[in-house]
Amino acid sequence: MTVTTNVTKTVDARGLSCPLPIVKTALAIKELGSGDMIEVLATDPGSTKDFVAWSKTTGHELVESTVDGKVFRYILRKK
């Protein structure tokens, strides 16, 4: 199942290496309200462990993590 209906903002971090997908997400999530969802698209294979760790340290919920070919898709809910 993929979550798309409640996404407030999308961050396109494809082609960026660590730590830029997290940096772009951190900046974008500041613009959202509590409970809003953000979608992140990335191509960095290390981004999976980065988003798991980042969500734990920030309290933002990692709702979904999927991969389609070389594109990693993350859905996060702002705390």
Backbone bond lengths (Angstrom), bond angles and torsions (degrees), N, CA, C in turn:
res aa  C-N    CA-C-N  psi(-1)  N-CA   C-N-CA  omega(-1)  CA-C   N-CA-C  phi
1 M - - - 1.454 - - 1.528 109.44 -
2 T 1.316 116.25 135.33 1.459 119.37 178.08 1.521 109.48 -115.26
3 V 1.300 114.93 138.17 1.454 122.22 179.17 1.517 107.98 -91.86
4 T 1.316 118.14 119.34 1.465 120.27 176.63 1.517 111.87 -135.78
5 T 1.320 118.04 -27.74 1.457 120.84 -171.86 1.523 113.68 -66.68
6 N 1.312 118.31 -29.01 1.462 120.58 -175.18 1.524 113.59 -103.30
7 V 1.328 118.17 11.33 1.464 121.14 -178.61 1.528 109.18 -75.10
8 T 1.328 115.77 125.12 1.460 122.08 -179.45 1.524 111.56 -88.34
9 K 1.331 116.41 -35.25 1.471 120.87 -174.67 1.523 109.34 -147.42
10 T 1.329 116.09 148.00 1.467 121.95 175.65 1.518 109.20 -118.29
11 V 1.329 115.16 134.17 1.465 121.76 175.59 1.522 107.04 -110.32
12 D 1.318 116.61 120.55 1.461 121.05 177.82 1.525 108.27 -96.55
13 A 1.331 115.52 101.61 1.466 121.41 -179.46 1.527 110.68 -109.66
14 R 1.329 116.18 20.27 1.467 119.21 179.45 1.519 109.74 -65.28
15 G 1.327 115.44 136.96 1.457 121.50 -179.84 1.522 113.67 87.43
16 L 1.332 117.34 -4.11 1.463 120.88 -179.33 1.527 110.08 -100.14
17 S 1.314 115.91 143.64 1.464 121.39 178.02 1.525 110.03 -100.87
18 C 1.321 114.45 163.43 1.456 122.88 177.83 1.526 109.08 -53.86
19 P 1.294 118.87 134.26 1.470 129.50 10.12 1.527 113.64 -101.70
20 L 1.338 117.89 12.53 1.467 120.57 -171.56 1.532 115.20 -60.30
21 P 1.352 121.17 -38.35 1.473 117.89 176.70 1.536 112.31 -59.29
22 I 1.317 117.43 -39.74 1.468 121.10 178.09 1.528 110.33 -69.10
23 V 1.320 117.14 -42.48 1.468 121.33 -179.37 1.526 109.78 -60.81
24 K 1.322 117.32 -48.10 1.469 120.65 -179.69 1.529 110.84 -63.21
25 T 1.325 116.91 -38.38 1.459 120.88 179.38 1.520 110.74 -67.40
26 A 1.332 116.79 -43.65 1.465 121.40 179.88 1.532 110.97 -60.31
27 L 1.318 117.01 -40.29 1.465 120.37 178.49 1.522 110.99 -68.37
28 A 1.328 117.16 -43.25 1.461 121.44 -177.14 1.525 112.25 -69.37
29 I 1.324 117.96 -36.46 1.466 120.79 -176.16 1.529 110.96 -70.03
30 K 1.315 117.32 -21.69 1.467 120.97 177.38 1.525 111.49 -64.45
31 E 1.349 116.73 -25.69 1.463 121.75 -178.78 1.530 112.32 -81.31
32 L 1.327 117.35 -8.56 1.461 121.33 -175.26 1.516 111.37 -96.75
33 G 1.326 114.70 160.30 1.453 120.85 175.37 1.516 110.14 -90.36
34 S 1.316 116.11 163.69 1.455 121.58 178.87 1.524 110.09 -57.89
35 G 1.330 116.10 131.49 1.462 121.49 -179.33 1.518 114.37 91.00
36 D 1.337 117.51 -13.68 1.466 120.40 177.90 1.525 109.96 -68.58
37 M 1.328 115.82 154.53 1.465 120.78 -178.07 1.524 109.78 -112.89
38 I 1.333 113.59 144.44 1.458 121.17 178.69 1.525 108.26 -126.58
39 E 1.326 115.29 139.56 1.466 121.85 177.26 1.516 107.62 -106.61
40 V 1.328 115.96 135.68 1.461 121.15 178.20 1.526 108.21 -123.91
41 L 1.320 116.11 130.58 1.463 122.53 174.87 1.515 107.69 -110.96
42 A 1.323 116.86 126.74 1.462 121.21 -177.31 1.525 110.19 -141.24
43 T 1.326 116.13 157.78 1.464 120.97 177.03 1.523 111.53 -117.88
44 D 1.312 117.95 -2.76 1.464 122.12 179.06 1.531 109.15 -77.05
45 P 1.342 118.48 115.69 1.469 120.31 -178.75 1.528 113.25 -59.66
46 G 1.311 117.72 -26.23 1.458 120.99 178.88 1.521 113.25 -77.23
47 S 1.331 116.56 -7.05 1.463 119.37 -176.74 1.528 112.28 -66.93
48 T 1.319 118.36 -24.88 1.464 120.17 -179.50 1.521 110.54 -61.47
49 K 1.324 116.92 -52.54 1.469 118.97 179.76 1.526 110.69 -67.80
50 D 1.326 117.30 -31.65 1.461 120.74 178.32 1.528 111.36 -63.99
51 F 1.339 117.35 -44.66 1.464 120.30 -178.67 1.524 112.00 -71.13
52 V 1.330 117.55 -33.41 1.471 120.21 175.35 1.527 109.53 -62.95
53 A 1.328 116.34 -48.33 1.472 121.05 -179.57 1.527 111.15 -65.56
54 W 1.316 117.54 -42.78 1.463 121.80 -178.05 1.523 110.83 -64.12
55 S 1.323 116.74 -41.71 1.467 119.17 -179.66 1.530 110.81 -65.56
56 K 1.329 116.86 -35.53 1.468 120.19 178.05 1.528 111.48 -67.49
57 T 1.328 117.07 -40.83 1.466 119.55 -176.82 1.530 112.38 -77.65
58 T 1.335 118.02 -28.43 1.470 120.50 -177.15 1.520 112.60 -95.13
59 G 1.329 117.41 -21.45 1.462 120.53 -177.12 1.514 113.55 89.64
60 H 1.330 117.85 -5.05 1.466 120.46 175.43 1.532 107.66 -72.94
61 E 1.332 116.07 137.75 1.464 120.67 -175.50 1.529 111.56 -84.16
62 L 1.326 116.72 126.71 1.455 121.70 172.36 1.525 106.23 -83.29
63 V 1.324 116.22 100.59 1.463 122.70 -173.97 1.516 110.94 -78.19
64 E 1.317 115.97 -38.66 1.464 120.66 -174.88 1.516 110.39 -151.04
65 S 1.328 115.27 144.56 1.454 122.17 176.05 1.522 107.20 -141.62
66 T 1.332 117.21 114.37 1.463 121.18 -178.63 1.525 109.13 -132.95
67 V 1.320 115.14 164.09 1.465 120.52 176.06 1.526 108.56 -134.17
68 D 1.328 115.08 136.39 1.455 121.88 178.12 1.528 106.64 -130.54
69 G 1.324 115.67 99.68 1.460 119.69 -174.75 1.512 109.39 68.54
70 K 1.329 116.74 -115.89 1.464 121.06 -179.99 1.525 112.67 -104.34
71 V 1.329 116.48 6.22 1.468 120.17 -178.62 1.525 109.99 -104.26
72 F 1.323 114.46 123.81 1.464 121.91 176.70 1.520 107.31 -96.42
73 R 1.329 116.51 134.50 1.468 121.69 -178.22 1.521 108.49 -122.42
74 Y 1.323 114.66 128.37 1.458 121.02 -179.98 1.523 108.77 -124.63
75 I 1.321 115.02 138.38 1.466 121.30 172.79 1.519 106.25 -117.63
76 L 1.311 116.15 124.60 1.457 122.03 179.75 1.518 110.04 -122.94
77 R 1.325 116.22 144.48 1.468 122.20 175.48 1.522 107.89 -107.93
78 K 1.328 115.45 126.02 1.461 119.73 -179.78 1.522 109.76 -68.14
79 K 1.337 115.72 135.95 1.466 120.29 -179.51 1.505 111.66 -68.76
